[in-house]
Amino acid sequence: MERLKDKIAVITGASSGIGAGIATLFAKEGAAVVVNYCRSKASAEKVVEEIKSLGQRAIAVQADMANKEDIERLIATSLAEFGRIDVWVNNAGADILTGTGAKANLDEKLEQLLSVDLKGTMNACWSVTSIMQKQGAGVIVNMGWDLSIHGFEGTNPQIFAASKAGVLGFTRSFAKTVGPEIRVNMISPGWIATSFAEEHMQDDYFQARTKEIPLGRFGKPEDVAATALFLASDASSYLSGESININGGLV
């Protein structure tokens, strides 16, 4: 049974990793998918081709989630192509750990996280609300971090936790504002085996983090995608304002 049959889903930051996993799983479950990307056009188009190979419709749309005009254009393009938006997943996040992001100073990293992860999530939620209200229904899934409440030492974790704790507070308040037409929930992943963990994390650090996890392994993008599917589908029809930790029992 296809749990998202004939639904239209927009996944931000969907060119790789967790976002690509969510986009692909949603397609397998019957959804047409808008694959948003900021810079990785080739990767986004690969995700689109994979979705089309499953027999589902998909398009790739460039938009910087730190830019409100880009968010409005992403919504307009999605509506022009598919006519409505049933599910919106705010997965896009600023990369402060690799490439130019890793070379930024602390103030620049903080600004990136607040602009993309927090303000981008808030602006996307506010912008898509009127569309979903006119439709009479909609689902929004935001992305957090399990350790934003529990805490984790280090300067980068401090500013990452600050932005994601903001997303949690916003999600819970927003859910109370837009119900019952729109359900709003959040996923809070822990240590996930993305390309960053595989390519940039030193083995001793990886092993130390793994030993802290009761289930004895890093999560997979598929683990997060499965939770996103649950929250996007009618299986979670009585959940709103909730945050689900996907962390193997770490927190």
C-alpha positions as CSV (number, residue, x, y, z in Angstrom):
1,M,0.0,0.0,0.0
2,E,1.4,3.4,-1.0
3,R,1.1,5.7,2.0
4,L,1.6,8.9,0.1
5,K,-0.3,8.0,-3.1
6,D,-1.0,11.0,-5.3
7,K,0.5,13.4,-2.7
8,I,2.8,16.3,-3.7
9,A,5.9,16.6,-1.5
10,V,8.6,19.3,-1.4
11,I,11.8,18.3,0.2
12,T,14.4,21.0,0.9
13,G,18.1,20.1,0.8
14,A,17.3,16.9,-1.1
15,S,20.3,16.5,-3.4
16,S,22.1,14.1,-1.1
17,G,22.1,12.4,2.3
18,I,19.0,12.5,4.5
19,G,17.1,14.7,2.1
20,A,17.7,12.4,-0.9
21,G,16.7,9.4,1.2
22,I,13.4,11.1,2.2
23,A,12.7,12.2,-1.4
24,T,13.3,8.6,-2.7
25,L,11.2,6.9,-0.1
26,F,8.3,9.3,-0.5
27,A,8.4,8.5,-4.3
28,K,8.3,4.8,-3.5
29,E,5.3,5.5,-1.4
30,G,3.4,7.2,-4.3
31,A,4.3,10.9,-4.0
32,A,5.4,13.2,-6.7
33,V,8.5,15.1,-5.4
34,V,10.1,18.5,-5.7
35,V,13.8,18.0,-5.1
36,N,15.2,21.3,-3.8
37,Y,18.9,22.1,-3.9
38,C,21.0,25.1,-3.3
39,R,24.3,24.4,-5.2
40,S,24.4,20.7,-6.1
41,K,22.4,20.7,-9.4
42,A,23.9,17.5,-10.8
43,S,23.3,15.6,-7.6
44,A,19.7,16.9,-7.4
45,E,19.1,15.8,-11.0
46,K,20.4,12.3,-10.1
47,V,17.8,12.1,-7.4
48,V,15.1,13.2,-9.8
49,E,16.1,10.5,-12.3
50,E,16.0,7.9,-9.6
51,I,12.5,9.0,-8.7
52,K,11.4,8.9,-12.3
53,S,12.8,5.4,-12.7
54,L,10.3,4.4,-9.9
55,G,7.5,5.7,-12.1
56,Q,6.9,8.9,-10.2
57,R,7.0,12.5,-11.2
58,A,9.8,14.8,-9.9
59,I,11.5,18.1,-10.6
60,A,14.7,19.7,-9.3
61,V,14.3,23.3,-8.2
62,Q,17.2,25.5,-7.0
63,A,16.5,27.7,-4.0
64,D,18.6,29.1,-1.2
65,M,16.5,28.6,2.0
66,A,18.3,31.6,3.6
67,N,16.6,33.8,0.9
68,K,12.9,34.4,1.4
69,E,12.4,35.3,-2.3
70,D,13.9,31.9,-3.2
71,I,11.5,30.2,-0.9
72,E,8.5,32.0,-2.5
73,R,9.9,31.0,-6.0
74,L,10.2,27.3,-4.8
75,I,6.6,27.4,-3.7
76,A,5.4,29.0,-7.0
77,T,7.4,26.6,-9.1
78,S,6.0,23.6,-7.2
79,L,2.4,24.9,-7.6
80,A,2.9,25.6,-11.3
81,E,4.2,22.1,-11.9
82,F,1.9,20.1,-9.6
83,G,-1.0,22.3,-8.6
84,R,-0.7,21.9,-4.8
85,I,1.6,21.0,-2.0
86,D,0.5,18.3,0.5
87,V,3.8,17.7,2.4
88,W,6.7,20.1,3.0
89,V,9.9,18.8,4.6
90,N,12.4,21.4,5.9
91,N,15.5,19.4,5.7
92,A,18.0,22.0,4.3
93,G,20.8,23.0,6.6
94,A,23.9,25.1,6.5
95,D,27.2,23.2,6.2
96,I,29.6,24.6,8.7
97,L,31.8,21.5,8.9
98,T,33.2,21.1,5.4
99,G,34.3,23.3,2.5
100,T,34.1,27.0,2.8
101,G,31.7,26.6,5.8
102,A,34.5,25.0,7.8
103,K,36.8,27.9,7.1
104,A,34.3,30.5,8.3
105,N,34.8,32.3,11.6
106,L,32.4,31.7,14.5
107,D,30.1,34.7,13.7
108,E,29.9,33.7,10.1
109,K,29.0,30.1,11.1
110,L,26.3,31.3,13.5
111,E,24.8,33.6,10.8
112,Q,24.7,30.7,8.3
113,L,22.9,28.4,10.8
114,L,20.4,31.0,11.9
115,S,19.7,32.1,8.3
116,V,19.2,28.6,6.8
117,D,18.3,26.3,9.6
118,L,16.2,28.6,11.8
119,K,15.0,31.5,9.7
120,G,14.7,29.3,6.5
121,T,12.5,26.9,8.4
122,M,10.3,29.6,9.8
123,N,10.0,31.5,6.5
124,A,9.2,28.3,4.6
125,C,6.5,27.3,7.2
126,W,5.0,30.8,7.1
127,S,5.0,31.0,3.3
128,V,3.5,27.6,2.6
129,T,0.8,27.9,5.3
130,S,-1.7,29.9,3.1
131,I,-1.4,27.3,0.4
132,M,-2.2,24.4,2.7
133,Q,-5.0,26.3,4.4
134,K,-6.7,26.9,1.1
135,Q,-6.4,23.2,0.3
136,G,-7.9,22.4,3.8
137,A,-5.0,20.2,4.8
138,G,-1.2,19.9,4.8
139,V,1.7,18.4,6.7
140,I,5.0,20.0,7.6
141,V,8.1,18.2,8.9
142,N,11.0,20.2,10.4
143,M,14.5,18.9,11.1
144,G,16.1,19.3,14.4
145,W,19.0,17.7,16.4
146,D,18.7,15.4,19.3
147,L,21.6,16.9,21.2
148,S,20.2,20.5,20.9
149,I,18.4,19.9,24.3
150,H,20.8,17.4,25.9
151,G,23.9,19.3,24.9
152,F,27.2,18.3,23.4
153,E,30.6,19.9,24.1
154,G,32.4,22.1,21.5
155,T,31.9,25.5,19.8
156,N,30.3,24.2,16.7
157,P,27.8,22.1,18.7
158,Q,26.9,25.2,20.8
159,I,25.8,27.2,17.8
160,F,24.2,24.2,16.1
161,A,22.3,23.4,19.2
162,A,21.1,27.0,19.5
163,S,19.7,27.1,16.0
164,K,18.0,23.7,16.3
165,A,16.6,24.4,19.8
166,G,15.0,27.4,18.1
167,V,13.5,25.1,15.5
168,L,12.0,23.0,18.3
169,G,10.4,25.9,20.0
170,F,9.1,27.3,16.8
171,T,7.7,23.9,15.7
172,R,5.7,23.5,18.9
173,S,4.3,27.0,18.8
174,F,3.6,26.9,15.1
175,A,1.7,23.6,15.4
176,K,-0.6,25.2,17.9
177,T,-1.2,28.1,15.5
178,V,-2.1,26.3,12.3
179,G,-4.0,23.3,13.5
180,P,-6.3,21.5,12.8
181,E,-5.8,22.0,9.0
182,I,-2.0,21.7,9.1
183,R,0.0,19.2,11.2
184,V,3.6,20.2,12.1
185,N,6.1,17.9,13.6
186,M,9.9,17.6,13.9
187,I,12.5,14.9,13.5
188,S,15.7,15.1,15.6
189,P,18.4,12.9,14.2
190,G,21.4,11.8,16.2
191,W,24.6,10.4,14.7
192,I,23.7,9.5,11.1
193,A,26.1,7.8,8.7
194,T,26.0,10.5,6.0
195,S,28.9,11.2,3.7
196,F,30.3,13.6,6.3
197,A,30.6,10.8,8.9
198,E,32.1,8.4,6.3
199,E,34.6,10.9,4.7
200,H,35.5,13.4,7.4
201,M,35.1,11.7,10.8
202,Q,38.3,10.1,12.2
203,D,37.9,6.4,13.1
204,D,38.7,6.8,16.8
205,Y,36.1,9.6,17.1
206,F,33.6,7.5,15.1
207,Q,34.2,4.5,17.4
208,A,33.9,6.6,20.6
209,R,30.5,8.0,19.5
210,T,29.3,4.5,18.5
211,K,30.1,3.1,21.9
212,E,27.8,5.8,23.4
213,I,24.8,4.6,21.4
214,P,22.7,1.9,23.1
215,L,21.8,0.3,19.8
216,G,25.5,0.1,18.9
217,R,25.5,1.8,15.5
218,F,25.1,5.1,13.7
219,G,21.8,5.6,12.1
220,K,21.2,5.5,8.4
221,P,19.5,8.2,6.2
222,E,16.8,5.5,5.7
223,D,16.1,5.5,9.4
224,V,15.3,9.3,9.3
225,A,13.4,8.9,6.0
226,A,11.2,6.2,7.5
227,T,10.3,8.6,10.4
228,A,9.6,11.4,7.9
229,L,7.3,9.0,6.0
230,F,5.4,8.2,9.2
231,L,4.9,11.9,10.0
232,A,3.9,12.7,6.5
233,S,1.3,9.9,6.3
234,D,-2.1,9.3,7.9
235,A,-0.4,6.9,10.3
236,S,0.5,9.9,12.4
237,S,-2.8,11.7,11.9
238,Y,-3.1,12.5,15.7
239,L,0.4,13.9,16.1
240,S,1.3,17.5,16.0
241,G,3.9,19.7,17.8
242,E,5.9,16.5,18.4
243,S,9.7,15.9,18.1
244,I,10.9,12.4,17.5
245,N,14.5,11.5,18.3
246,I,16.2,9.1,15.8
247,N,19.4,8.3,17.7
248,G,19.5,4.7,18.7
249,G,18.6,5.6,22.3
250,L,21.5,8.0,22.8
251,V,19.2,10.7,24.4
